[in-house]
């Protein structure tokens, strides 16, 4: 768990800062009674692309965050989770992190074939998803799905979305509510009206008698936090059920027919304007919205009457709002001088929830669009979006801002390893899964000659910078065995010790084959199997030169005479001669100069079909002002490619029937003059793959 800072340590640190006459860089310490969210996030795991591209073929993006106890569910468009050392592990548009350790739960197996836009929970072990997906865990689910929140296993709950996508989901009174731009949701033999639906949280049956009728897209849903049994609905609509004063924001009953609360008459959501609402949340007396419009705004309205209490303007769309510690956090696409309430804010700001007065909280979120999702609990503010840095911390697409009451010492250094040589022990390690909310300062290495004998109360063997991840211990005697642990430090204190490692240097090292790789796991991205493991505890006295992967179709039946592939890293993607629906079993061995070591534990995964991968496109202007387009055949996702769609200037130009080998080119005989942009995507029975990167040519 993340350790809090004892009050006596707070006092000592505060006194030291005052005595120095300056602020400690990157640290905002406050008395426990005045705990507040720190100005920079903890350095933790994030999300990102896999070895190729994200699921959309573009920049990874977090669109929804849902804290449930210590588990933080994160969803959007991405294909991996990333540890602080930059190593990636597969995650298909959905991941779960620990709020206390900052690490991803790699055992969670939930994943989708396309974007997840929204999340909700019943608080009793079920996670509900909304989005653009057509399959979840390899099984058909159209825009809505439910998973076991602990394991990611798919529930039988399966209402189906027609002609559009889900933008928001909410749980209340035993039902799941969905909003979006869809034409309807079908379940249990009934179909909802457009834009808004109510389904039974257990059976998935649609309640067709619950029928509030927005006249346009619903983008945000939240159950009112005052016990009134109402659902707050926000979006692009100008009316709900033809009731007056339901322009962009309305309140409807959770039960019955979903009647509109006519006493709630929404005021302006962006100043005096009724601007589209992208997000909504509430406390016991107020409703808070993130609005678009001329620029954007965070706005507070009465939860009873809908009257506007205050509205804070920005120079870009406001995408999300969440409450924490008496403040409203506002995230979106605003930036620059005077960008929020006349002050400089970069994609995120905080205001007093009661008055709308601006807070000093002002971390810089990079990237052109920045923040798409916010969430909060009693001790954290979570931020998701397009960014790679938040508050100056390298934090890809997802960040945890900790309250100072729970910020503290870092987690222990991860993955230590020791390798002996003549007169030296080579030590390596990785950064902690979380820096505790304050920047790492040092690593300290402790040594002993008996197991567990390292004395952390005495001086370390060596103190190293936070950028150092290796050390050669040369103060050793050949033939003696040495034991090591590391700790990490920050301004708040010292981590617990890492796992212990040992090694025995020798004057004449006779290498033996390495030990077995450990922790082998298998997951099933569409059309393939991704394997990940850790290095052996012992390399046998010589560096590991590579790993060999073996495969079988029954437990314990791997073909050890015919490896499926090799790797020089601790991961491998198997895409060779796989059959959709078949379960494959794997073991891995390590090799050094002495030979191949024993096999790892066994792991298995069932191959699922998904959409094709992203083609690589090139374009060339030819004589006669024609444009020749050529592309590569992408991975088919486990289902044959049936067609290619060519897009010109963001509009479909032509659809071409496909065979396993092509076509791989098309000539645009009538392009417009000037700059012309092209993309191409592949389609199979599961759905459309991502568009290729844009290629622009100039046509005379």
PLY file of the C-alpha trace (Angstrom):
ply
format ascii 1.0
element vertex 700
property float x
property float y
property float z
element edge 699
property int vertex1
property int vertex2
end_header
0.00 0.00 0.00
1.05 3.64 -0.39
2.30 4.91 2.95
1.02 8.18 4.39
3.42 10.79 5.75
3.45 10.88 9.56
2.58 14.29 10.99
6.00 14.60 12.65
7.66 14.03 9.27
5.40 16.65 7.71
6.44 19.13 10.40
10.14 18.36 9.91
9.89 18.69 6.14
7.89 21.90 6.38
10.39 23.36 8.84
13.29 22.37 6.62
11.68 24.06 3.63
11.01 27.21 5.63
14.57 27.27 6.93
15.90 26.97 3.40
13.68 29.82 2.27
12.44 27.93 -0.77
9.93 25.30 -1.88
10.96 21.70 -2.33
10.77 21.00 -6.06
7.83 18.85 -7.07
6.54 18.46 -3.49
3.51 20.19 -2.02
3.37 19.20 1.64
0.49 20.26 3.83
-0.75 19.48 7.32
-3.05 16.48 7.46
-6.04 18.69 8.30
-5.49 20.58 5.04
-4.83 17.59 2.80
-5.07 18.43 -0.88
-4.34 16.84 -4.24
-0.68 17.20 -5.19
0.24 19.29 -8.23
2.00 16.38 -9.99
0.82 12.79 -10.41
2.50 9.72 -9.02
4.78 7.93 -11.47
2.85 4.71 -12.05
1.87 2.37 -14.85
0.04 3.82 -17.85
-1.46 2.66 -21.14
-0.16 2.82 -24.67
0.36 1.10 -27.99
1.63 -2.43 -28.42
4.54 -3.21 -30.74
2.56 -1.90 -33.73
-0.32 0.56 -33.27
-3.24 1.24 -31.02
-6.59 -0.43 -31.65
-7.77 2.60 -33.63
-4.59 2.87 -35.65
-3.80 6.19 -34.00
-2.84 7.70 -30.67
-3.98 5.71 -27.62
-6.69 7.47 -25.65
-8.34 6.90 -22.26
-12.05 7.76 -22.39
-13.44 6.36 -19.14
-12.15 5.73 -15.60
-14.02 4.01 -12.77
-12.52 3.56 -9.27
-13.98 0.64 -7.29
-12.17 0.33 -3.98
-8.48 -0.19 -4.69
-9.21 -1.25 -8.29
-9.26 1.47 -10.93
-10.81 0.44 -14.25
-9.52 2.33 -17.27
-11.03 2.13 -20.76
-10.70 3.71 -24.18
-8.66 2.92 -27.27
-5.34 1.21 -26.49
-3.60 -2.13 -26.84
-1.24 -2.30 -23.90
-0.42 -1.30 -20.36
3.07 0.08 -19.70
5.14 -0.29 -16.54
7.44 2.57 -15.38
10.37 0.92 -17.18
8.46 1.16 -20.49
7.73 -2.56 -20.87
4.36 -3.28 -22.48
1.80 -5.96 -21.70
-1.29 -6.59 -23.85
-4.59 -4.96 -22.85
-7.45 -4.64 -25.31
-9.11 -1.26 -24.64
-9.70 -2.15 -20.99
-7.34 -2.42 -18.02
-7.40 -2.36 -14.23
-4.83 -0.76 -11.92
-4.26 -0.75 -8.18
-4.72 2.67 -6.61
-2.25 1.81 -3.85
0.57 0.18 -5.86
0.08 1.90 -9.23
0.53 -1.43 -11.04
-1.77 -3.09 -13.56
-3.51 -6.36 -12.76
-2.08 -8.51 -15.55
-4.39 -11.39 -14.65
-7.47 -9.39 -15.70
-8.59 -10.88 -19.01
-11.39 -8.55 -20.18
-10.90 -6.96 -23.59
-12.78 -5.69 -26.63
-12.21 -5.42 -30.37
-12.92 -1.67 -30.48
-13.29 1.43 -28.31
-14.81 1.39 -24.83
-16.34 4.80 -24.10
-17.98 4.30 -20.71
-17.99 2.22 -17.52
-20.36 1.51 -14.64
-20.64 -1.01 -11.79
-23.37 -2.49 -9.63
-20.95 -2.45 -6.68
-21.40 -6.21 -6.32
-18.79 -7.56 -8.72
-20.11 -6.70 -12.17
-18.51 -4.18 -14.53
-20.66 -2.76 -17.35
-19.12 -1.46 -20.59
-20.43 0.78 -23.33
-18.77 1.68 -26.60
-18.32 0.93 -30.29
-17.18 -2.69 -29.91
-18.69 -5.73 -31.62
-16.92 -8.43 -29.62
-15.82 -8.78 -26.00
-13.44 -11.56 -24.97
-13.90 -12.92 -28.50
-17.69 -13.24 -28.18
-20.33 -11.09 -29.87
-21.47 -8.09 -27.87
-22.84 -5.04 -29.70
-22.01 -1.84 -27.84
-22.90 -3.12 -24.35
-21.39 -5.87 -22.21
-20.86 -7.00 -18.63
-17.76 -8.57 -17.09
-16.77 -10.08 -13.79
-14.99 -7.12 -12.19
-12.43 -9.39 -10.54
-11.36 -11.62 -13.42
-12.66 -9.97 -16.59
-14.74 -13.06 -17.44
-17.67 -12.26 -19.73
-21.19 -12.30 -18.24
-24.19 -13.60 -20.21
-25.76 -10.10 -20.09
-26.06 -9.10 -23.75
-28.42 -6.32 -24.84
-27.58 -5.25 -28.41
-27.12 -1.71 -29.71
-28.40 -0.82 -33.18
-27.00 1.73 -35.65
-24.78 3.83 -33.42
-22.64 3.77 -30.30
-22.99 4.02 -26.55
-21.49 7.19 -25.05
-22.53 6.72 -21.42
-23.68 4.01 -19.01
-24.99 4.31 -15.45
-26.24 1.86 -12.84
-29.15 2.53 -10.53
-31.97 0.66 -8.78
-31.11 -2.70 -10.35
-30.95 -1.36 -13.90
-28.31 -0.27 -16.38
-29.01 2.92 -18.33
-27.32 3.61 -21.67
-27.11 6.78 -23.70
-25.60 7.51 -27.09
-26.41 8.19 -30.71
-27.93 4.75 -31.34
-31.30 4.05 -32.94
-32.23 1.59 -30.21
-31.17 -1.14 -27.80
-32.71 -4.62 -28.00
-32.84 -7.15 -25.20
-35.31 -9.76 -23.94
-37.52 -9.32 -26.98
-38.03 -5.58 -26.46
-36.41 -2.54 -28.09
-35.85 0.90 -26.62
-36.36 4.23 -28.27
-33.41 6.09 -29.77
-30.63 7.72 -27.73
-31.60 6.42 -24.27
-32.36 2.92 -22.90
-33.00 1.06 -19.64
-32.05 -2.61 -19.26
-32.32 -5.08 -16.41
-28.87 -5.36 -14.80
-29.10 -9.16 -14.54
-31.08 -10.34 -17.58
-30.31 -7.57 -20.07
-34.00 -7.23 -20.94
-34.99 -3.79 -22.20
-37.73 -1.98 -20.28
-39.70 -0.56 -23.21
-42.20 1.09 -20.85
-39.42 3.36 -19.58
-39.38 5.77 -22.48
-38.07 9.30 -21.99
-37.46 10.59 -25.50
-34.48 12.86 -26.19
-34.55 14.28 -29.71
-30.78 13.93 -30.21
-27.64 12.28 -28.87
-27.16 11.54 -25.16
-23.52 11.92 -24.07
-23.64 11.82 -20.26
-25.59 9.99 -17.53
-25.40 10.05 -13.73
-27.75 8.99 -10.96
-28.59 12.07 -8.87
-26.71 11.92 -5.57
-29.59 13.20 -3.43
-31.65 10.01 -3.09
-34.41 11.40 -5.30
-34.45 8.43 -7.69
-33.63 10.55 -10.73
-31.27 10.08 -13.65
-29.40 13.14 -14.90
-29.17 13.15 -18.69
-26.90 15.41 -20.74
-26.09 15.68 -24.43
-26.88 17.40 -27.72
-30.69 17.25 -27.50
-32.94 20.30 -27.35
-35.78 18.49 -25.59
-36.68 15.29 -23.75
-40.21 13.95 -24.24
-41.14 17.35 -25.75
-40.87 19.01 -22.34
-39.77 22.61 -22.04
-36.50 23.51 -20.31
-34.87 20.17 -21.10
-32.41 21.72 -23.53
-29.05 19.81 -23.23
-29.72 18.73 -19.61
-32.69 16.99 -17.99
-33.68 14.88 -15.00
-35.90 11.82 -15.44
-37.17 9.20 -12.99
-35.19 5.96 -12.71
-38.36 3.90 -12.53
-41.84 3.91 -13.98
-42.09 5.45 -17.43
-39.00 7.62 -17.02
-41.04 10.77 -16.72
-39.30 14.12 -16.93
-38.94 16.04 -13.67
-40.57 19.28 -14.80
-39.46 21.07 -11.62
-35.88 20.70 -12.81
-35.50 23.41 -15.47
-31.87 23.54 -16.56
-30.24 26.93 -16.74
-27.37 27.75 -19.08
-24.70 25.07 -19.20
-22.08 27.46 -20.62
-22.73 30.97 -19.35
-26.18 31.96 -20.59
-26.11 29.36 -23.39
-27.57 25.88 -23.44
-24.44 24.18 -24.76
-23.99 20.42 -25.38
-23.19 18.52 -22.17
-20.32 16.01 -22.38
-20.20 14.92 -18.73
-22.28 15.24 -15.58
-21.82 14.50 -11.88
-23.53 15.63 -8.68
-23.36 15.98 -4.92
-26.32 16.21 -2.57
-27.41 19.66 -3.75
-25.70 20.51 -7.04
-25.30 19.06 -10.51
-22.03 19.85 -12.28
-21.56 19.64 -16.04
-18.75 19.75 -18.58
-20.06 21.68 -21.57
-19.04 22.60 -25.09
-20.27 25.67 -26.93
-18.30 28.82 -27.61
-15.19 27.44 -25.98
-16.37 25.30 -23.07
-17.36 25.54 -19.43
-17.61 23.88 -16.04
-21.01 24.81 -14.67
-22.87 24.20 -11.40
-26.68 24.11 -11.21
-29.18 23.42 -8.46
-30.00 19.73 -8.24
-33.57 20.66 -7.29
-34.49 23.48 -9.66
-31.79 23.36 -12.33
-31.03 27.05 -11.81
-27.46 28.00 -12.63
-25.28 28.66 -9.57
-22.04 29.53 -11.39
-20.37 28.91 -14.77
-16.62 29.01 -15.45
-15.61 29.52 -19.08
-12.66 28.04 -21.03
-11.33 28.46 -24.56
-11.89 24.81 -25.54
-14.47 22.10 -25.00
-14.82 20.86 -21.43
-14.81 17.07 -21.55
-15.18 15.84 -17.96
-15.88 16.98 -14.39
-15.42 15.22 -11.03
-15.60 16.22 -7.36
-12.91 15.60 -4.76
-12.28 17.24 -1.40
-14.66 20.17 -1.94
-13.19 20.98 -5.35
-14.52 20.40 -8.82
-11.88 19.20 -11.27
-12.48 20.27 -14.86
-10.69 18.59 -17.77
-10.84 19.15 -21.50
-9.16 20.66 -24.53
-8.44 24.23 -23.35
-4.92 25.65 -23.11
-2.78 28.78 -23.19
-2.81 32.22 -21.67
-6.25 33.17 -20.32
-7.62 29.77 -21.28
-9.74 29.19 -18.16
-11.47 31.99 -16.27
-8.85 34.36 -17.70
-6.01 32.37 -16.13
-3.47 30.07 -17.79
-4.45 26.43 -17.50
-3.32 23.51 -19.65
-6.18 20.99 -20.16
-7.09 20.74 -16.46
-8.19 23.09 -13.67
-9.83 22.96 -10.25
-12.38 25.32 -8.72
-14.17 25.62 -5.41
-17.31 23.51 -5.82
-19.41 25.91 -3.76
-18.44 29.19 -5.45
-16.65 28.33 -8.70
-13.59 30.28 -7.53
-10.37 29.23 -9.25
-7.88 27.02 -7.38
-4.11 27.19 -7.74
-4.05 23.57 -9.02
-2.43 23.96 -12.45
-0.46 20.97 -13.77
0.35 21.02 -17.48
-1.22 18.19 -19.49
0.54 17.89 -22.85
-0.83 16.93 -26.32
-3.22 18.89 -28.50
-6.40 17.57 -26.88
-5.21 16.46 -23.47
-7.95 15.32 -21.09
-10.93 13.14 -22.06
-11.83 11.54 -18.75
-11.71 12.28 -15.02
-12.60 10.19 -11.99
-12.10 10.56 -8.26
-12.35 8.85 -4.91
-11.65 10.08 -1.39
-7.88 10.27 -1.94
-7.21 10.42 -5.69
-8.06 12.33 -8.83
-7.60 10.18 -11.93
-6.98 11.71 -15.35
-7.11 10.04 -18.77
-6.65 11.25 -22.32
-4.20 11.61 -25.20
-1.24 12.91 -23.19
2.19 11.45 -22.55
3.07 13.80 -19.67
1.05 15.22 -16.78
2.49 17.81 -14.42
5.92 17.22 -15.97
5.78 13.49 -15.13
6.11 10.95 -17.95
2.72 9.29 -17.51
1.27 7.83 -20.73
-2.46 8.53 -21.16
-3.45 7.82 -17.53
-2.39 9.57 -14.33
-3.12 9.31 -10.60
-3.01 12.58 -8.66
-2.74 11.64 -4.97
-4.12 13.49 -2.01
-1.25 14.48 0.28
-2.84 12.41 3.06
-2.02 9.17 1.18
1.08 10.23 -0.73
4.23 8.89 0.82
7.20 6.62 0.33
7.62 4.80 -3.00
6.95 1.16 -3.66
10.03 -1.13 -3.59
12.26 -1.34 -6.67
10.95 -4.01 -9.04
12.53 -7.06 -10.66
16.01 -7.16 -9.07
18.45 -9.64 -10.59
22.03 -10.67 -9.73
24.61 -12.35 -11.98
28.07 -13.44 -10.83
31.32 -13.24 -12.76
35.00 -13.35 -11.85
35.38 -10.92 -8.96
32.11 -9.13 -9.59
28.35 -9.39 -9.08
26.28 -7.62 -11.74
23.02 -6.22 -10.31
20.04 -4.82 -12.25
16.52 -3.68 -11.27
13.51 -1.68 -12.50
11.75 1.41 -11.10
9.00 0.95 -8.48
5.42 0.52 -9.69
4.65 3.86 -7.99
6.87 6.65 -6.70
4.29 7.37 -3.97
3.37 10.78 -5.37
6.78 12.40 -4.95
9.66 12.12 -7.40
12.17 9.34 -6.76
15.45 10.58 -5.30
17.82 7.65 -4.69
18.24 3.91 -4.71
20.09 2.29 -1.81
21.67 -1.14 -2.18
22.21 -3.37 0.88
24.35 -6.51 1.02
24.67 -9.47 3.37
26.48 -12.81 3.47
23.48 -14.71 4.88
19.93 -14.90 3.54
17.84 -12.06 4.96
20.85 -10.59 6.73
20.73 -7.13 5.11
20.53 -4.47 7.86
18.51 -1.51 6.59
19.26 0.48 9.76
22.94 0.72 8.81
24.69 2.45 5.94
23.98 0.89 2.54
26.63 -0.70 0.37
26.05 2.13 -2.10
23.60 4.97 -2.77
22.71 5.57 -6.41
20.78 8.18 -8.41
17.16 7.67 -9.41
18.28 7.20 -13.03
20.60 4.29 -12.18
19.21 0.79 -12.74
22.42 -1.29 -12.58
25.46 -1.67 -10.36
28.59 -3.85 -10.40
29.68 -4.94 -6.93
33.45 -5.53 -7.18
34.15 -5.60 -3.44
33.56 -9.35 -3.36
35.52 -12.53 -2.76
35.32 -15.35 -5.23
33.55 -18.37 -3.78
31.48 -16.40 -1.27
27.74 -15.99 -1.74
26.28 -12.48 -1.43
22.66 -11.46 -0.83
21.17 -8.13 -1.88
18.05 -5.98 -1.46
17.31 -2.44 -2.66
15.12 0.39 -1.40
13.94 3.55 -3.16
13.62 6.98 -1.55
11.66 10.18 -2.14
10.97 13.32 -0.12
8.48 11.43 2.05
10.66 8.51 3.03
12.00 5.11 2.08
10.30 2.14 0.45
10.22 -1.34 1.83
12.95 -3.69 0.60
12.84 -5.29 -2.81
12.88 -9.03 -3.29
16.21 -10.54 -2.25
18.66 -11.81 -4.89
21.98 -13.61 -4.51
25.04 -14.60 -6.52
28.40 -16.34 -5.98
31.39 -14.91 -7.91
34.12 -17.38 -8.98
37.59 -17.00 -10.45
36.85 -19.61 -13.06
33.17 -19.61 -13.78
31.86 -22.77 -15.37
28.61 -21.81 -16.97
25.62 -24.09 -16.70
22.32 -23.77 -18.55
20.07 -21.10 -17.08
17.10 -21.82 -14.87
13.51 -21.90 -16.05
11.79 -18.66 -17.08
9.15 -17.72 -14.51
5.66 -16.27 -14.53
4.72 -17.23 -18.10
1.31 -15.78 -19.06
-0.68 -16.04 -22.28
-3.38 -13.71 -23.59
-5.30 -13.68 -26.83
-5.29 -10.47 -28.83
-7.39 -10.93 -31.95
-5.95 -13.55 -34.28
-2.94 -14.41 -32.13
-1.48 -15.24 -28.74
0.75 -12.90 -26.73
3.20 -14.48 -24.29
5.04 -12.70 -21.49
7.42 -14.04 -18.83
10.22 -13.09 -16.45
13.89 -14.02 -16.67
15.09 -17.08 -14.75
16.24 -16.60 -11.18
19.67 -17.88 -12.31
21.35 -17.30 -15.67
23.75 -20.20 -15.02
26.79 -17.95 -14.84
26.56 -16.62 -18.41
24.27 -14.03 -19.99
21.04 -15.37 -21.45
21.26 -15.18 -25.24
17.61 -15.90 -26.01
14.39 -17.74 -25.32
12.69 -20.56 -27.22
8.90 -20.92 -27.39
7.16 -24.29 -27.73
3.48 -24.87 -28.50
0.94 -27.67 -28.28
-2.82 -28.19 -28.52
-3.19 -30.11 -25.26
-1.91 -29.56 -21.74
1.62 -30.93 -21.40
1.79 -31.81 -25.10
4.07 -29.07 -26.42
6.20 -30.20 -29.37
9.70 -29.81 -27.88
11.33 -30.83 -31.17
9.76 -28.01 -33.21
9.73 -24.59 -31.53
7.18 -22.10 -32.76
9.66 -19.23 -32.42
12.44 -17.52 -30.49
12.82 -14.18 -28.74
15.64 -12.10 -27.30
13.17 -10.32 -24.99
10.73 -11.64 -22.39
7.70 -11.61 -24.68
6.59 -13.26 -27.91
3.62 -12.89 -30.28
2.48 -16.15 -31.89
0.58 -15.60 -35.14
1.75 -18.70 -37.04
-0.82 -21.23 -38.34
-3.36 -20.59 -35.61
-7.01 -21.67 -35.78
-9.72 -19.46 -34.32
-11.42 -21.15 -31.36
-8.50 -23.49 -30.61
-6.74 -23.42 -27.25
-2.95 -23.49 -27.49
-0.53 -24.41 -24.69
2.97 -22.98 -24.33
6.23 -23.36 -22.44
9.40 -21.28 -22.78
13.07 -22.10 -22.18
16.14 -19.88 -21.77
19.53 -20.42 -23.42
23.09 -19.30 -22.66
26.51 -20.43 -23.87
26.17 -23.65 -21.84
22.94 -24.64 -23.50
19.19 -24.66 -23.06
17.64 -24.70 -19.61
14.46 -26.35 -18.29
11.00 -25.36 -19.42
8.89 -22.71 -17.72
5.46 -23.15 -16.25
2.75 -23.81 -18.83
0.29 -21.14 -20.02
-2.60 -21.35 -22.45
-4.92 -19.10 -24.45
-7.79 -19.57 -26.87
-7.42 -17.80 -30.21
-10.23 -15.36 -30.94
-11.09 -13.64 -34.18
-11.05 -9.86 -34.36
-10.89 -7.06 -36.86
-7.91 -6.83 -39.23
-4.82 -4.82 -38.46
-3.75 -1.54 -40.03
-2.45 -1.50 -43.62
0.61 0.58 -44.49
-0.33 2.98 -47.29
1.77 4.83 -49.89
0.59 7.19 -52.64
2.22 8.40 -55.85
0.99 11.01 -58.34
1.25 9.72 -61.91
0.92 11.26 -65.34
-2.54 12.44 -66.18
-3.05 13.67 -62.61
-3.86 10.17 -61.39
-2.90 8.86 -57.96
-1.63 5.30 -57.48
-2.32 3.96 -54.00
-0.49 0.88 -52.68
-0.78 -0.84 -49.33
0.39 -3.87 -47.42
-1.88 -6.77 -46.48
-2.37 -6.44 -42.69
-2.89 -9.30 -40.23
-6.42 -10.58 -40.80
-7.30 -10.85 -37.09
-8.11 -14.53 -37.42
-10.89 -14.04 -39.99
-10.25 -13.59 -43.74
-10.22 -10.04 -45.09
-13.29 -9.58 -47.31
-12.82 -6.03 -48.57
-10.77 -2.87 -48.47
-12.25 0.61 -48.10
-10.33 3.53 -49.62
-10.98 6.96 -48.09
-10.19 10.27 -49.79
-10.28 13.52 -47.82
-12.14 11.67 -45.01
-14.89 10.46 -47.38
-15.20 6.89 -48.68
-13.92 6.72 -52.25
-14.33 3.05 -53.16
-14.87 -0.41 -51.64
-12.84 -3.24 -53.16
-13.56 -6.96 -52.78
-10.60 -8.80 -51.31
-8.90 -12.18 -51.56
-6.27 -13.48 -49.10
-3.54 -11.79 -51.15
-5.12 -8.57 -52.27
-5.84 -6.28 -53.91
-2.98 -4.16 -52.67
-3.38 -1.15 -54.95
-5.93 1.19 -56.49
-5.65 4.07 -58.96
-7.70 7.18 -58.29
-8.31 8.43 -61.82
-10.23 11.58 -60.88
-8.67 13.18 -57.80
-9.35 16.86 -57.07
-6.47 19.25 -57.60
-4.38 20.47 -54.69
-3.58 18.61 -51.47
-5.41 15.29 -51.28
-5.34 12.94 -48.28
-5.88 9.17 -48.50
-6.40 6.31 -46.05
-7.33 2.64 -46.39
-8.77 0.04 -44.01
-9.38 -3.70 -44.18
-12.68 -5.38 -43.28
-13.46 -8.96 -42.28
-16.52 -10.78 -40.92
-15.88 -9.33 -37.45
-15.76 -5.72 -38.58
-13.60 -2.88 -39.84
-9.95 -2.59 -38.90
-8.27 0.75 -38.19
-7.67 3.26 -40.94
-4.10 3.51 -42.11
-2.06 6.57 -41.34
-2.96 9.51 -43.55
-0.92 10.02 -46.73
-1.16 13.40 -48.47
-0.13 14.17 -52.06
-0.40 17.31 -54.16
-2.31 16.83 -57.41
-1.63 19.37 -60.18
0 1
1 2
2 3
3 4
4 5
5 6
6 7
7 8
8 9
9 10
10 11
11 12
12 13
13 14
14 15
15 16
16 17
17 18
18 19
19 20
20 21
21 22
22 23
23 24
24 25
25 26
26 27
27 28
28 29
29 30
30 31
31 32
32 33
33 34
34 35
35 36
36 37
37 38
38 39
39 40
40 41
41 42
42 43
43 44
44 45
45 46
46 47
47 48
48 49
49 50
50 51
51 52
52 53
53 54
54 55
55 56
56 57
57 58
58 59
59 60
60 61
61 62
62 63
63 64
64 65
65 66
66 67
67 68
68 69
69 70
70 71
71 72
72 73
73 74
74 75
75 76
76 77
77 78
78 79
79 80
80 81
81 82
82 83
83 84
84 85
85 86
86 87
87 88
88 89
89 90
90 91
91 92
92 93
93 94
94 95
95 96
96 97
97 98
98 99
99 100
100 101
101 102
102 103
103 104
104 105
105 106
106 107
107 108
108 109
109 110
110 111
111 112
112 113
113 114
114 115
115 116
116 117
117 118
118 119
119 120
120 121
121 122
122 123
123 124
124 125
125 126
126 127
127 128
128 129
129 130
130 131
131 132
132 133
133 134
134 135
135 136
136 137
137 138
138 139
139 140
140 141
141 142
142 143
143 144
144 145
145 146
146 147
147 148
148 149
149 150
150 151
151 152
152 153
153 154
154 155
155 156
156 157
157 158
158 159
159 160
160 161
161 162
162 163
163 164
164 165
165 166
166 167
167 168
168 169
169 170
170 171
171 172
172 173
173 174
174 175
175 176
176 177
177 178
178 179
179 180
180 181
181 182
182 183
183 184
184 185
185 186
186 187
187 188
188 189
189 190
190 191
191 192
192 193
193 194
194 195
195 196
196 197
197 198
198 199
199 200
200 201
201 202
202 203
203 204
204 205
205 206
206 207
207 208
208 209
209 210
210 211
211 212
212 213
213 214
214 215
215 216
216 217
217 218
218 219
219 220
220 221
221 222
222 223
223 224
224 225
225 226
226 227
227 228
228 229
229 230
230 231
231 232
232 233
233 234
234 235
235 236
236 237
237 238
238 239
239 240
240 241
241 242
242 243
243 244
244 245
245 246
246 247
247 248
248 249
249 250
250 251
251 252
252 253
253 254
254 255
255 256
256 257
257 258
258 259
259 260
260 261
261 262
262 263
263 264
264 265
265 266
266 267
267 268
268 269
269 270
270 271
271 272
272 273
273 274
274 275
275 276
276 277
277 278
278 279
279 280
280 281
281 282
282 283
283 284
284 285
285 286
286 287
287 288
288 289
289 290
290 291
291 292
292 293
293 294
294 295
295 296
296 297
297 298
298 299
299 300
300 301
301 302
302 303
303 304
304 305
305 306
306 307
307 308
308 309
309 310
310 311
311 312
312 313
313 314
314 315
315 316
316 317
317 318
318 319
319 320
320 321
321 322
322 323
323 324
324 325
325 326
326 327
327 328
328 329
329 330
330 331
331 332
332 333
333 334
334 335
335 336
336 337
337 338
338 339
339 340
340 341
341 342
342 343
343 344
344 345
345 346
346 347
347 348
348 349
349 350
350 351
351 352
352 353
353 354
354 355
355 356
356 357
357 358
358 359
359 360
360 361
361 362
362 363
363 364
364 365
365 366
366 367
367 368
368 369
369 370
370 371
371 372
372 373
373 374
374 375
375 376
376 377
377 378
378 379
379 380
380 381
381 382
382 383
383 384
384 385
385 386
386 387
387 388
388 389
389 390
390 391
391 392
392 393
393 394
394 395
395 396
396 397
397 398
398 399
399 400
400 401
401 402
402 403
403 404
404 405
405 406
406 407
407 408
408 409
409 410
410 411
411 412
412 413
413 414
414 415
415 416
416 417
417 418
418 419
419 420
420 421
421 422
422 423
423 424
424 425
425 426
426 427
427 428
428 429
429 430
430 431
431 432
432 433
433 434
434 435
435 436
436 437
437 438
438 439
439 440
440 441
441 442
442 443
443 444
444 445
445 446
446 447
447 448
448 449
449 450
450 451
451 452
452 453
453 454
454 455
455 456
456 457
457 458
458 459
459 460
460 461
461 462
462 463
463 464
464 465
465 466
466 467
467 468
468 469
469 470
470 471
471 472
472 473
473 474
474 475
475 476
476 477
477 478
478 479
479 480
480 481
481 482
482 483
483 484
484 485
485 486
486 487
487 488
488 489
489 490
490 491
491 492
492 493
493 494
494 495
495 496
496 497
497 498
498 499
499 500
500 501
501 502
502 503
503 504
504 505
505 506
506 507
507 508
508 509
509 510
510 511
511 512
512 513
513 514
514 515
515 516
516 517
517 518
518 519
519 520
520 521
521 522
522 523
523 524
524 525
525 526
526 527
527 528
528 529
529 530
530 531
531 532
532 533
533 534
534 535
535 536
536 537
537 538
538 539
539 540
540 541
541 542
542 543
543 544
544 545
545 546
546 547
547 548
548 549
549 550
550 551
551 552
552 553
553 554
554 555
555 556
556 557
557 558
558 559
559 560
560 561
561 562
562 563
563 564
564 565
565 566
566 567
567 568
568 569
569 570
570 571
571 572
572 573
573 574
574 575
575 576
576 577
577 578
578 579
579 580
580 581
581 582
582 583
583 584
584 585
585 586
586 587
587 588
588 589
589 590
590 591
591 592
592 593
593 594
594 595
595 596
596 597
597 598
598 599
599 600
600 601
601 602
602 603
603 604
604 605
605 606
606 607
607 608
608 609
609 610
610 611
611 612
612 613
613 614
614 615
615 616
616 617
617 618
618 619
619 620
620 621
621 622
622 623
623 624
624 625
625 626
626 627
627 628
628 629
629 630
630 631
631 632
632 633
633 634
634 635
635 636
636 637
637 638
638 639
639 640
640 641
641 642
642 643
643 644
644 645
645 646
646 647
647 648
648 649
649 650
650 651
651 652
652 653
653 654
654 655
655 656
656 657
657 658
658 659
659 660
660 661
661 662
662 663
663 664
664 665
665 666
666 667
667 668
668 669
669 670
670 671
671 672
672 673
673 674
674 675
675 676
676 677
677 678
678 679
679 680
680 681
681 682
682 683
683 684
684 685
685 686
686 687
687 688
688 689
689 690
690 691
691 692
692 693
693 694
694 695
695 696
696 697
697 698
698 699
